[in-house]
Amino acid sequence: MFSKPGRKWVILSSAVAALSAVGASAYGADEPAGQQGLVTGYPRFLEGDYAYTTVGYCVESAGQPPGVAGFDPQTLQLLTPGQIIDLAGSGTLHFEANGTLTLSGSAAWVLPSQTAAGNNPVLTNLQQSSTVGSYVLGADGAISVVQTFRQNVNSNTFVIVQPTQWQGVVNGKSVNLNIQQNVQTLQTFVNGVVVQENQVICVQTLNASRLAN
């Protein structure tokens, strides 16, 4: 069976994810005026809070026992029945100059396959956060991000989603990201033990911009 709706927002990792640009605090004060922290005209790191919005959709496999794949890792074909999830989200990303980041926000989901009487196809205000995140910023403004998400369902149950991977480019104080079409695994833990796994593949974009201090 599919994972319960209350846990689906974590796909975002789907939501998923993300980035932005750079402000004056990311530049070294000891460098020449107009050149601080710049490598060929691009920032060398990100720092501070960034507002993001994201949209996309995912295909989710049915719930399986731990260790049973929902997608073929080579062909990316479904190995179980699946469903499509449309998504949108917004929130805040916090970047550190040491290459780490955290995320907090909310998401909304529409489940086109869940339209029978008694189903709940629209889910809103799904809270999300990332527990592990890192980014690499290239000299040409290219940026890559890897995130792991955790969702606490109740005192005994939580879900881990990983890896969520993004590629994009920094442009002034904003960044455009596209999620990589890798297989992400959702592990459901009860009393510290994995009891179920789902997998998803997403097509998703994320845009973020630096917030004023």
N, C-alpha and C positions, 0 to 999 in steps of 0.2 A: 504494500500500500504506500501511498505517497506520504511524505513527511507532513506533520500537522501544520496548518497555516500559520500559527503563532511563531514558527521557526523559520519561515521562508525568507524573511527579510535579510537574514544573514548571508544569503547568496550574494547579496549585493557586495556582496563583498564587495553583490553584487552588488550590495551594496552596499559591493563591492566595492571602495576605492578609491587613490587619486591625488590631485595636485594643483600647483599654482606657481606664482611668480615671486619676484623679489622686491623688497623695499630697501631703503637706505640702511636699515639695521643689518643687512646681509653683506655690507661692504666693509672692508678694512679701513679704519680711520687713518692709518699711517701711510696710505698710498696716495699718489697724486690726485688732485681734485679732478673729478670726471672719469677717473680710471679705477676707483676703489673696487676691489673684488671682481674686476672684469677680466675675462680671458677671451680675447678676440671679440669683445663687445657683448659677451654673455655673462650672467651671474655665475659665481663659482659654487654657491650653495643657496638654499632657501631657508628662511627663518620667520617664525611668527604664525599668525592665524590667517586662514584663507577660506573664503566662502565658496562652496561648490554646489553645482546641480548636476544630476546625472539622469540619463534615460537609456532604455535598452530593452532587451528581452532575452530570456534564457530558455533552454530545454532541460527539463529535470527528469532523471530516471526514477523508476519506482524504488521504494525502500527495499534494502537487501540486508542480509546478515553481514556482519563485519568482514571485510576482506573480499566481498563479491562485487565485481566491477559492474557499473551501469552503462559504461561506454567502452568500446574498443579503443585502447590508447593510441593505436596506429591509424586506423581508418576514421576514428571518431564516430562510428556508427553506434546507435543505441543497441544495447544487449537486453533491455527490458522495455515494457511499455513506458511512454513518456508523456509529459504535458508541457505546453508552452506557458511562460509567465511573462507578461508585459510589466515593466517597472519604471518608476520615476522616484527620485529622491533628492534631498538637499541637506546641508549641514555645514560643519566646520572641520577643516583639516588644520592640524598644528604641526609645523615643520621645525626641526632642530638642525642647527648647522653641522651636527655630527653625522647627518645622513639618516636620521630616524624620523618617524612621523606617527601621529595618532589621528583618529577620526571619531567624530560623534555626529549623529544626525538621525533623520527619520526617512522612511520610504513608504511607497504605496504600490500595491500589486493588483493586477487584473489577471484572472485565470480563465482564459477563453474556453478551456475544456470543462470547467466546473459550472455548467449552466443548467443542470437538471434541478427540478424542484427540491428544495431543502439544502442545496449547496450554498456556499458563501464565496462567490467569484471575485468580490472586491474587498481588498484588505488595505486599511489606511493606518497612518501613524505607527508604523512598525519601527521601533527604536533599534539603532545599530551602532556598533563601535568596533574599533580594531584594537587588538591587544599587542600585535607585533606588526611593525611596518618599517620599511627601509626604502631609500631612494638613491639613485645615482644620477648625477647631473653632468653631462658631457660638455666639453669645451665649445661645441657647436650649438648648444642650447637643447640638445636632445635629452630626454629624461626617461628613466625606467623606474617602476615601483613594484614592490612585492609586499603583500599584506596577508596577515592571518587574522580571522575574526572569531570572536567568542560571543555567544548569546546565552545568558542565564535564563532558563525557562522557569525553574523554581529552585528551591533549596537543594534538591537532589539531582537536578537535570540541567545540562548545558550542551550547546552545540558548537563544534569547532569547524570552521570552513577554511580550506587552504588548498593550493596557493592561488591567490588572486593577483594576476600580473597585468601591468599596464605599460604601454609605450606612448610617448608623446613628445611635445616640444614646448619650451618656455618661450613666450612672446611678450616682452615687456613685463607687466604685472599680472599676466594671465598665462594659463597653460591649457592646451588641448590634449586630451588623452583618449586612447582607444584600448579597450581590454583585449588581451591576447586570447585567442580561442583555444586555450588549454582546458583540460578537464579539471574541475574543482571538486573536491570531496567534502561532503558534510558528514561529520561523525557525531552521533548523538550519544552522550555519556549519561548513565544513570548510576549514582553512587560510585563515580570514578571509573566505571567500566563501560566500554563501547558496546552498545546494544544494537545499533542500526547505522547503515551508511546509505547516503544518496549521492549522486553525482550530477553536476550541471555543466553545460557549455553555454556561454553567454556572448551576445553581441551588444556592446555597450559603449557609450561615450561619456566623458566627464569633463566639465569645464569649471575652473576655479579662478578666483581673483583675490589678491591680497586685501585684507581688511585694514582700515586706518587704525593707527595706534590710539 
